[in-house]
Amino acid sequence: MDKKIIFISQNNNQITFDANEIYSCTQLDDNWIKISSPSVASYKKTFLKIKTDNKEIFYFVLNNVFIENIDENILVHYYGKFSQYVFDKYIEKDLMLSYKEKISELNNKIKYFESLKSLNITTNTFEKIKTFKDQLYLYKALFDFQLKLIYERENNEK
């Protein structure tokens, strides 16, 4: 019997893939670690890759992830938006340029709020910095791995 990878949101929305291989890359360095059975893994944010039974490869950048590869299925619990990406060898230059511009913009925002934090000027700088760093992680993954969005769902959608 083939395994399935089931992504489960905090609202218990599920998306299933006929696949039995899942990999994690936390540093965006193309150093993929296979999450073999039996094992569990937990990440604040991670870059995941799955290989389907049809030899398709899909990528995901997810937050607050808990992975269980113990029984007949691989369960991936996550919090937040579900976005699915594919590698695109012929990705549009405009899209890559927009990723690069967003990375630069986010780096500038992080520097700005880091300086405000050091001066104790505003109260919500920690939250803003975390949000910007999460967005930066996403855009670096998209840029470095030439990824294109093919599916997205908010966590409250059915």
Rosetta constraint file for C-alpha pairs under 8 A:
AtomPair CA 2 CA 18 HARMONIC 7.40 0.50
AtomPair CA 2 CA 19 HARMONIC 7.42 0.50
AtomPair CA 2 CA 20 HARMONIC 7.05 0.50
AtomPair CA 2 CA 72 HARMONIC 8.00 0.50
AtomPair CA 3 CA 18 HARMONIC 6.61 0.50
AtomPair CA 3 CA 19 HARMONIC 5.97 0.50
AtomPair CA 3 CA 20 HARMONIC 5.08 0.50
AtomPair CA 3 CA 72 HARMONIC 5.75 0.50
AtomPair CA 3 CA 73 HARMONIC 5.09 0.50
AtomPair CA 3 CA 74 HARMONIC 7.13 0.50
AtomPair CA 4 CA 16 HARMONIC 6.59 0.50
AtomPair CA 4 CA 17 HARMONIC 5.62 0.50
AtomPair CA 4 CA 18 HARMONIC 4.72 0.50
AtomPair CA 4 CA 19 HARMONIC 5.15 0.50
AtomPair CA 4 CA 20 HARMONIC 6.07 0.50
AtomPair CA 4 CA 72 HARMONIC 7.59 0.50
AtomPair CA 4 CA 73 HARMONIC 4.98 0.50
AtomPair CA 4 CA 74 HARMONIC 6.16 0.50
AtomPair CA 5 CA 16 HARMONIC 5.72 0.50
AtomPair CA 5 CA 17 HARMONIC 5.22 0.50
AtomPair CA 5 CA 18 HARMONIC 6.51 0.50
AtomPair CA 5 CA 19 HARMONIC 5.85 0.50
AtomPair CA 5 CA 20 HARMONIC 6.65 0.50
AtomPair CA 5 CA 73 HARMONIC 5.94 0.50
AtomPair CA 5 CA 74 HARMONIC 4.65 0.50
AtomPair CA 5 CA 75 HARMONIC 5.97 0.50
AtomPair CA 5 CA 76 HARMONIC 7.27 0.50
AtomPair CA 6 CA 14 HARMONIC 6.44 0.50
AtomPair CA 6 CA 15 HARMONIC 5.71 0.50
AtomPair CA 6 CA 16 HARMONIC 4.45 0.50
AtomPair CA 6 CA 17 HARMONIC 6.48 0.50
AtomPair CA 6 CA 73 HARMONIC 7.18 0.50
AtomPair CA 6 CA 74 HARMONIC 6.15 0.50
AtomPair CA 6 CA 75 HARMONIC 4.99 0.50
AtomPair CA 6 CA 76 HARMONIC 6.02 0.50
AtomPair CA 7 CA 13 HARMONIC 7.99 0.50
AtomPair CA 7 CA 14 HARMONIC 5.48 0.50
AtomPair CA 7 CA 15 HARMONIC 5.18 0.50
AtomPair CA 7 CA 16 HARMONIC 6.33 0.50
AtomPair CA 7 CA 75 HARMONIC 6.13 0.50
AtomPair CA 7 CA 76 HARMONIC 4.66 0.50
AtomPair CA 7 CA 77 HARMONIC 5.96 0.50
AtomPair CA 7 CA 78 HARMONIC 7.34 0.50
AtomPair CA 8 CA 12 HARMONIC 5.48 0.50
AtomPair CA 8 CA 13 HARMONIC 5.57 0.50
AtomPair CA 8 CA 14 HARMONIC 4.65 0.50
AtomPair CA 8 CA 15 HARMONIC 6.81 0.50
AtomPair CA 8 CA 75 HARMONIC 7.17 0.50
AtomPair CA 8 CA 76 HARMONIC 5.95 0.50
AtomPair CA 8 CA 77 HARMONIC 4.73 0.50
AtomPair CA 8 CA 78 HARMONIC 6.30 0.50
AtomPair CA 9 CA 13 HARMONIC 5.19 0.50
AtomPair CA 9 CA 14 HARMONIC 6.60 0.50
AtomPair CA 9 CA 77 HARMONIC 5.90 0.50
AtomPair CA 9 CA 78 HARMONIC 5.18 0.50
AtomPair CA 9 CA 79 HARMONIC 5.76 0.50
AtomPair CA 9 CA 80 HARMONIC 7.19 0.50
AtomPair CA 9 CA 82 HARMONIC 7.99 0.50
AtomPair CA 9 CA 155 HARMONIC 6.41 0.50
AtomPair CA 10 CA 77 HARMONIC 7.28 0.50
AtomPair CA 10 CA 78 HARMONIC 6.37 0.50
AtomPair CA 10 CA 79 HARMONIC 5.38 0.50
AtomPair CA 10 CA 80 HARMONIC 7.47 0.50
AtomPair CA 10 CA 155 HARMONIC 7.23 0.50
AtomPair CA 11 CA 155 HARMONIC 6.75 0.50
AtomPair CA 11 CA 156 HARMONIC 6.77 0.50
AtomPair CA 13 CA 155 HARMONIC 7.60 0.50
AtomPair CA 13 CA 157 HARMONIC 7.85 0.50
AtomPair CA 13 CA 158 HARMONIC 6.38 0.50
AtomPair CA 17 CA 52 HARMONIC 6.83 0.50
AtomPair CA 18 CA 52 HARMONIC 5.69 0.50
AtomPair CA 18 CA 53 HARMONIC 5.83 0.50
AtomPair CA 19 CA 50 HARMONIC 7.08 0.50
AtomPair CA 19 CA 51 HARMONIC 5.97 0.50
AtomPair CA 19 CA 52 HARMONIC 4.06 0.50
AtomPair CA 19 CA 53 HARMONIC 5.11 0.50
AtomPair CA 20 CA 50 HARMONIC 7.83 0.50
AtomPair CA 20 CA 51 HARMONIC 7.12 0.50
AtomPair CA 20 CA 52 HARMONIC 6.91 0.50
AtomPair CA 20 CA 53 HARMONIC 7.41 0.50
AtomPair CA 20 CA 73 HARMONIC 7.98 0.50
AtomPair CA 20 CA 74 HARMONIC 7.46 0.50
AtomPair CA 21 CA 34 HARMONIC 7.29 0.50
AtomPair CA 21 CA 35 HARMONIC 7.63 0.50
AtomPair CA 21 CA 36 HARMONIC 7.84 0.50
AtomPair CA 21 CA 50 HARMONIC 5.64 0.50
AtomPair CA 21 CA 51 HARMONIC 5.55 0.50
AtomPair CA 21 CA 52 HARMONIC 7.40 0.50
AtomPair CA 22 CA 34 HARMONIC 5.96 0.50
AtomPair CA 22 CA 35 HARMONIC 5.88 0.50
AtomPair CA 22 CA 36 HARMONIC 7.89 0.50
AtomPair CA 22 CA 48 HARMONIC 7.00 0.50
AtomPair CA 22 CA 49 HARMONIC 5.79 0.50
AtomPair CA 22 CA 50 HARMONIC 4.53 0.50
AtomPair CA 22 CA 51 HARMONIC 6.82 0.50
AtomPair CA 23 CA 32 HARMONIC 5.76 0.50
AtomPair CA 23 CA 33 HARMONIC 5.24 0.50
AtomPair CA 23 CA 34 HARMONIC 4.33 0.50
AtomPair CA 23 CA 35 HARMONIC 5.73 0.50
AtomPair CA 23 CA 48 HARMONIC 5.59 0.50
AtomPair CA 23 CA 49 HARMONIC 5.09 0.50
AtomPair CA 23 CA 50 HARMONIC 6.31 0.50
AtomPair CA 24 CA 32 HARMONIC 5.50 0.50
AtomPair CA 24 CA 33 HARMONIC 5.25 0.50
AtomPair CA 24 CA 34 HARMONIC 6.54 0.50
AtomPair CA 24 CA 35 HARMONIC 7.21 0.50
AtomPair CA 24 CA 46 HARMONIC 6.65 0.50
AtomPair CA 24 CA 47 HARMONIC 5.77 0.50
AtomPair CA 24 CA 48 HARMONIC 4.63 0.50
AtomPair CA 24 CA 49 HARMONIC 6.46 0.50
AtomPair CA 25 CA 29 HARMONIC 7.17 0.50
AtomPair CA 25 CA 30 HARMONIC 6.73 0.50
AtomPair CA 25 CA 31 HARMONIC 6.04 0.50
AtomPair CA 25 CA 32 HARMONIC 4.95 0.50
AtomPair CA 25 CA 33 HARMONIC 6.43 0.50
AtomPair CA 25 CA 46 HARMONIC 6.42 0.50
AtomPair CA 25 CA 47 HARMONIC 5.22 0.50
AtomPair CA 25 CA 48 HARMONIC 6.36 0.50
AtomPair CA 26 CA 45 HARMONIC 7.35 0.50
AtomPair CA 26 CA 46 HARMONIC 5.02 0.50
AtomPair CA 26 CA 47 HARMONIC 5.88 0.50
AtomPair CA 27 CA 31 HARMONIC 7.93 0.50
AtomPair CA 28 CA 47 HARMONIC 7.26 0.50
AtomPair CA 28 CA 140 HARMONIC 7.74 0.50
AtomPair CA 28 CA 141 HARMONIC 6.25 0.50
AtomPair CA 28 CA 144 HARMONIC 7.91 0.50
AtomPair CA 35 CA 39 HARMONIC 6.81 0.50
AtomPair CA 35 CA 40 HARMONIC 7.76 0.50
AtomPair CA 35 CA 41 HARMONIC 7.71 0.50
AtomPair CA 35 CA 69 HARMONIC 7.21 0.50
AtomPair CA 36 CA 69 HARMONIC 6.68 0.50
AtomPair CA 37 CA 69 HARMONIC 5.10 0.50
AtomPair CA 37 CA 70 HARMONIC 5.56 0.50
AtomPair CA 38 CA 69 HARMONIC 5.54 0.50
AtomPair CA 38 CA 70 HARMONIC 4.53 0.50
AtomPair CA 38 CA 71 HARMONIC 7.68 0.50
AtomPair CA 39 CA 68 HARMONIC 6.32 0.50
AtomPair CA 39 CA 69 HARMONIC 5.31 0.50
AtomPair CA 39 CA 70 HARMONIC 6.00 0.50
AtomPair CA 40 CA 66 HARMONIC 7.30 0.50
AtomPair CA 40 CA 67 HARMONIC 5.39 0.50
AtomPair CA 40 CA 68 HARMONIC 4.60 0.50
AtomPair CA 40 CA 69 HARMONIC 6.04 0.50
AtomPair CA 40 CA 70 HARMONIC 7.50 0.50
AtomPair CA 41 CA 65 HARMONIC 7.94 0.50
AtomPair CA 41 CA 66 HARMONIC 5.73 0.50
AtomPair CA 41 CA 67 HARMONIC 5.04 0.50
AtomPair CA 41 CA 68 HARMONIC 6.79 0.50
AtomPair CA 42 CA 64 HARMONIC 7.42 0.50
AtomPair CA 42 CA 65 HARMONIC 5.53 0.50
AtomPair CA 42 CA 66 HARMONIC 4.40 0.50
AtomPair CA 42 CA 67 HARMONIC 6.28 0.50
AtomPair CA 43 CA 63 HARMONIC 7.31 0.50
AtomPair CA 43 CA 64 HARMONIC 5.75 0.50
AtomPair CA 43 CA 65 HARMONIC 5.10 0.50
AtomPair CA 43 CA 66 HARMONIC 6.59 0.50
AtomPair CA 44 CA 63 HARMONIC 5.53 0.50
AtomPair CA 44 CA 64 HARMONIC 4.37 0.50
AtomPair CA 44 CA 65 HARMONIC 6.28 0.50
AtomPair CA 45 CA 61 HARMONIC 7.23 0.50
AtomPair CA 45 CA 62 HARMONIC 5.60 0.50
AtomPair CA 45 CA 63 HARMONIC 4.20 0.50
AtomPair CA 45 CA 64 HARMONIC 5.75 0.50
AtomPair CA 45 CA 65 HARMONIC 6.67 0.50
AtomPair CA 45 CA 134 HARMONIC 8.00 0.50
AtomPair CA 46 CA 61 HARMONIC 5.79 0.50
AtomPair CA 46 CA 62 HARMONIC 5.66 0.50
AtomPair CA 46 CA 63 HARMONIC 6.59 0.50
AtomPair CA 46 CA 65 HARMONIC 7.38 0.50
AtomPair CA 47 CA 59 HARMONIC 7.14 0.50
AtomPair CA 47 CA 60 HARMONIC 5.75 0.50
AtomPair CA 47 CA 61 HARMONIC 4.58 0.50
AtomPair CA 47 CA 62 HARMONIC 6.65 0.50
AtomPair CA 47 CA 141 HARMONIC 7.65 0.50
AtomPair CA 48 CA 59 HARMONIC 5.56 0.50
AtomPair CA 48 CA 60 HARMONIC 5.06 0.50
AtomPair CA 48 CA 61 HARMONIC 6.32 0.50
AtomPair CA 48 CA 62 HARMONIC 7.75 0.50
AtomPair CA 49 CA 57 HARMONIC 6.79 0.50
AtomPair CA 49 CA 58 HARMONIC 5.66 0.50
AtomPair CA 49 CA 59 HARMONIC 4.53 0.50
AtomPair CA 49 CA 60 HARMONIC 6.49 0.50
AtomPair CA 50 CA 57 HARMONIC 5.68 0.50
AtomPair CA 50 CA 58 HARMONIC 5.46 0.50
AtomPair CA 50 CA 59 HARMONIC 6.62 0.50
AtomPair CA 51 CA 55 HARMONIC 5.92 0.50
AtomPair CA 51 CA 56 HARMONIC 5.68 0.50
AtomPair CA 51 CA 57 HARMONIC 4.68 0.50
AtomPair CA 51 CA 58 HARMONIC 6.72 0.50
AtomPair CA 52 CA 56 HARMONIC 5.23 0.50
AtomPair CA 52 CA 57 HARMONIC 6.43 0.50
AtomPair CA 57 CA 86 HARMONIC 6.77 0.50
AtomPair CA 57 CA 87 HARMONIC 7.93 0.50
AtomPair CA 58 CA 84 HARMONIC 6.59 0.50
AtomPair CA 58 CA 85 HARMONIC 5.74 0.50
AtomPair CA 58 CA 86 HARMONIC 5.23 0.50
AtomPair CA 58 CA 87 HARMONIC 7.76 0.50
AtomPair CA 59 CA 84 HARMONIC 5.88 0.50
AtomPair CA 59 CA 85 HARMONIC 4.92 0.50
AtomPair CA 59 CA 86 HARMONIC 6.02 0.50
AtomPair CA 59 CA 87 HARMONIC 8.00 0.50
AtomPair CA 60 CA 82 HARMONIC 7.69 0.50
AtomPair CA 60 CA 83 HARMONIC 6.06 0.50
AtomPair CA 60 CA 84 HARMONIC 5.26 0.50
AtomPair CA 60 CA 85 HARMONIC 6.21 0.50
AtomPair CA 61 CA 83 HARMONIC 7.03 0.50
AtomPair CA 61 CA 84 HARMONIC 7.99 0.50
AtomPair CA 61 CA 138 HARMONIC 6.45 0.50
AtomPair CA 62 CA 78 HARMONIC 6.55 0.50
AtomPair CA 62 CA 79 HARMONIC 7.38 0.50
AtomPair CA 62 CA 80 HARMONIC 7.48 0.50
AtomPair CA 62 CA 81 HARMONIC 7.60 0.50
AtomPair CA 62 CA 82 HARMONIC 7.10 0.50
AtomPair CA 62 CA 83 HARMONIC 7.94 0.50
AtomPair CA 63 CA 78 HARMONIC 6.09 0.50
AtomPair CA 63 CA 79 HARMONIC 5.68 0.50
AtomPair CA 63 CA 80 HARMONIC 6.64 0.50
AtomPair CA 64 CA 77 HARMONIC 7.96 0.50
AtomPair CA 64 CA 78 HARMONIC 5.47 0.50
AtomPair CA 64 CA 79 HARMONIC 5.55 0.50
AtomPair CA 65 CA 76 HARMONIC 6.73 0.50
AtomPair CA 65 CA 77 HARMONIC 5.55 0.50
AtomPair CA 65 CA 78 HARMONIC 4.49 0.50
AtomPair CA 65 CA 79 HARMONIC 6.96 0.50
AtomPair CA 66 CA 76 HARMONIC 5.85 0.50
AtomPair CA 66 CA 77 HARMONIC 5.08 0.50
AtomPair CA 66 CA 78 HARMONIC 6.54 0.50
AtomPair CA 67 CA 74 HARMONIC 7.14 0.50
AtomPair CA 67 CA 75 HARMONIC 5.63 0.50
AtomPair CA 67 CA 76 HARMONIC 4.53 0.50
AtomPair CA 67 CA 77 HARMONIC 6.27 0.50
AtomPair CA 68 CA 74 HARMONIC 5.68 0.50
AtomPair CA 68 CA 75 HARMONIC 5.09 0.50
AtomPair CA 68 CA 76 HARMONIC 6.57 0.50
AtomPair CA 69 CA 73 HARMONIC 6.72 0.50
AtomPair CA 69 CA 74 HARMONIC 4.59 0.50
AtomPair CA 69 CA 75 HARMONIC 6.57 0.50
AtomPair CA 70 CA 74 HARMONIC 7.06 0.50
AtomPair CA 79 CA 155 HARMONIC 7.50 0.50
AtomPair CA 80 CA 154 HARMONIC 7.01 0.50
AtomPair CA 80 CA 155 HARMONIC 5.41 0.50
AtomPair CA 81 CA 152 HARMONIC 7.32 0.50
AtomPair CA 81 CA 153 HARMONIC 5.98 0.50
AtomPair CA 81 CA 154 HARMONIC 4.66 0.50
AtomPair CA 81 CA 155 HARMONIC 5.16 0.50
AtomPair CA 82 CA 152 HARMONIC 5.59 0.50
AtomPair CA 82 CA 153 HARMONIC 5.20 0.50
AtomPair CA 82 CA 154 HARMONIC 6.35 0.50
AtomPair CA 82 CA 155 HARMONIC 6.94 0.50
AtomPair CA 83 CA 149 HARMONIC 7.04 0.50
AtomPair CA 83 CA 150 HARMONIC 7.82 0.50
AtomPair CA 83 CA 151 HARMONIC 5.79 0.50
AtomPair CA 83 CA 152 HARMONIC 4.32 0.50
AtomPair CA 83 CA 153 HARMONIC 6.50 0.50
AtomPair CA 84 CA 149 HARMONIC 5.97 0.50
AtomPair CA 84 CA 150 HARMONIC 5.83 0.50
AtomPair CA 84 CA 151 HARMONIC 5.08 0.50
AtomPair CA 84 CA 152 HARMONIC 6.24 0.50
AtomPair CA 85 CA 147 HARMONIC 5.81 0.50
AtomPair CA 85 CA 148 HARMONIC 5.26 0.50
AtomPair CA 85 CA 149 HARMONIC 4.48 0.50
AtomPair CA 85 CA 150 HARMONIC 5.49 0.50
AtomPair CA 85 CA 151 HARMONIC 7.09 0.50
AtomPair CA 86 CA 147 HARMONIC 5.35 0.50
AtomPair CA 86 CA 148 HARMONIC 5.47 0.50
AtomPair CA 86 CA 149 HARMONIC 6.73 0.50
AtomPair CA 86 CA 150 HARMONIC 6.97 0.50
AtomPair CA 87 CA 145 HARMONIC 6.79 0.50
AtomPair CA 87 CA 146 HARMONIC 5.66 0.50
AtomPair CA 87 CA 147 HARMONIC 4.59 0.50
AtomPair CA 87 CA 148 HARMONIC 6.39 0.50
AtomPair CA 88 CA 146 HARMONIC 5.91 0.50
AtomPair CA 88 CA 147 HARMONIC 5.91 0.50
AtomPair CA 88 CA 148 HARMONIC 6.39 0.50
AtomPair CA 89 CA 146 HARMONIC 7.03 0.50
AtomPair CA 91 CA 95 HARMONIC 7.18 0.50
AtomPair CA 91 CA 96 HARMONIC 7.26 0.50
AtomPair CA 91 CA 146 HARMONIC 6.74 0.50
AtomPair CA 91 CA 147 HARMONIC 7.77 0.50
AtomPair CA 91 CA 148 HARMONIC 7.38 0.50
AtomPair CA 92 CA 96 HARMONIC 6.56 0.50
AtomPair CA 93 CA 97 HARMONIC 6.02 0.50
AtomPair CA 94 CA 98 HARMONIC 6.11 0.50
AtomPair CA 95 CA 99 HARMONIC 6.34 0.50
AtomPair CA 96 CA 100 HARMONIC 6.26 0.50
AtomPair CA 96 CA 143 HARMONIC 6.27 0.50
AtomPair CA 96 CA 146 HARMONIC 7.49 0.50
AtomPair CA 97 CA 101 HARMONIC 6.12 0.50
AtomPair CA 98 CA 102 HARMONIC 6.07 0.50
AtomPair CA 99 CA 103 HARMONIC 6.19 0.50
AtomPair CA 99 CA 139 HARMONIC 5.89 0.50
AtomPair CA 99 CA 140 HARMONIC 7.69 0.50
AtomPair CA 99 CA 142 HARMONIC 7.14 0.50
AtomPair CA 99 CA 143 HARMONIC 5.86 0.50
AtomPair CA 100 CA 104 HARMONIC 6.33 0.50
AtomPair CA 100 CA 139 HARMONIC 7.88 0.50
AtomPair CA 100 CA 143 HARMONIC 6.88 0.50
AtomPair CA 101 CA 105 HARMONIC 6.12 0.50
AtomPair CA 102 CA 106 HARMONIC 6.03 0.50
AtomPair CA 102 CA 136 HARMONIC 7.94 0.50
AtomPair CA 102 CA 139 HARMONIC 7.12 0.50
AtomPair CA 103 CA 107 HARMONIC 6.11 0.50
AtomPair CA 103 CA 136 HARMONIC 5.94 0.50
AtomPair CA 103 CA 139 HARMONIC 6.22 0.50
AtomPair CA 103 CA 140 HARMONIC 6.80 0.50
AtomPair CA 104 CA 108 HARMONIC 6.28 0.50
AtomPair CA 105 CA 109 HARMONIC 6.29 0.50
AtomPair CA 106 CA 110 HARMONIC 6.08 0.50
AtomPair CA 106 CA 132 HARMONIC 6.03 0.50
AtomPair CA 106 CA 133 HARMONIC 7.61 0.50
AtomPair CA 106 CA 135 HARMONIC 7.57 0.50
AtomPair CA 106 CA 136 HARMONIC 6.12 0.50
AtomPair CA 107 CA 111 HARMONIC 6.23 0.50
AtomPair CA 107 CA 136 HARMONIC 7.45 0.50
AtomPair CA 108 CA 112 HARMONIC 6.15 0.50
AtomPair CA 109 CA 113 HARMONIC 6.16 0.50
AtomPair CA 109 CA 129 HARMONIC 7.99 0.50
AtomPair CA 109 CA 132 HARMONIC 7.32 0.50
AtomPair CA 110 CA 114 HARMONIC 5.89 0.50
AtomPair CA 110 CA 129 HARMONIC 5.73 0.50
AtomPair CA 110 CA 132 HARMONIC 6.44 0.50
AtomPair CA 110 CA 133 HARMONIC 7.27 0.50
AtomPair CA 111 CA 115 HARMONIC 6.23 0.50
AtomPair CA 112 CA 116 HARMONIC 6.42 0.50
AtomPair CA 113 CA 117 HARMONIC 5.99 0.50
AtomPair CA 113 CA 125 HARMONIC 5.98 0.50
AtomPair CA 113 CA 128 HARMONIC 7.54 0.50
AtomPair CA 113 CA 129 HARMONIC 6.45 0.50
AtomPair CA 114 CA 118 HARMONIC 6.28 0.50
AtomPair CA 114 CA 125 HARMONIC 7.59 0.50
AtomPair CA 114 CA 129 HARMONIC 7.24 0.50
AtomPair CA 115 CA 119 HARMONIC 6.41 0.50
AtomPair CA 116 CA 120 HARMONIC 6.06 0.50
AtomPair CA 116 CA 121 HARMONIC 5.46 0.50
AtomPair CA 116 CA 122 HARMONIC 6.77 0.50
AtomPair CA 116 CA 125 HARMONIC 7.27 0.50
AtomPair CA 117 CA 121 HARMONIC 6.47 0.50
AtomPair CA 117 CA 122 HARMONIC 7.02 0.50
AtomPair CA 117 CA 125 HARMONIC 6.05 0.50
AtomPair CA 117 CA 126 HARMONIC 7.48 0.50
AtomPair CA 124 CA 128 HARMONIC 6.46 0.50
AtomPair CA 125 CA 129 HARMONIC 5.95 0.50
AtomPair CA 126 CA 130 HARMONIC 6.16 0.50
AtomPair CA 127 CA 131 HARMONIC 6.18 0.50
AtomPair CA 128 CA 132 HARMONIC 6.10 0.50
AtomPair CA 129 CA 133 HARMONIC 6.03 0.50
AtomPair CA 130 CA 134 HARMONIC 6.14 0.50
AtomPair CA 131 CA 135 HARMONIC 6.29 0.50
AtomPair CA 132 CA 136 HARMONIC 6.01 0.50
AtomPair CA 133 CA 137 HARMONIC 6.13 0.50
AtomPair CA 134 CA 138 HARMONIC 6.48 0.50
AtomPair CA 135 CA 139 HARMONIC 6.29 0.50
AtomPair CA 136 CA 140 HARMONIC 5.99 0.50
AtomPair CA 137 CA 141 HARMONIC 6.27 0.50
AtomPair CA 138 CA 142 HARMONIC 6.28 0.50
AtomPair CA 139 CA 143 HARMONIC 5.99 0.50
AtomPair CA 140 CA 144 HARMONIC 5.76 0.50
AtomPair CA 141 CA 145 HARMONIC 5.84 0.50
AtomPair CA 141 CA 146 HARMONIC 7.92 0.50
AtomPair CA 141 CA 147 HARMONIC 7.62 0.50
AtomPair CA 142 CA 146 HARMONIC 5.58 0.50
AtomPair CA 142 CA 147 HARMONIC 4.77 0.50
AtomPair CA 142 CA 148 HARMONIC 7.14 0.50
AtomPair CA 143 CA 147 HARMONIC 6.80 0.50
AtomPair CA 153 CA 157 HARMONIC 6.58 0.50
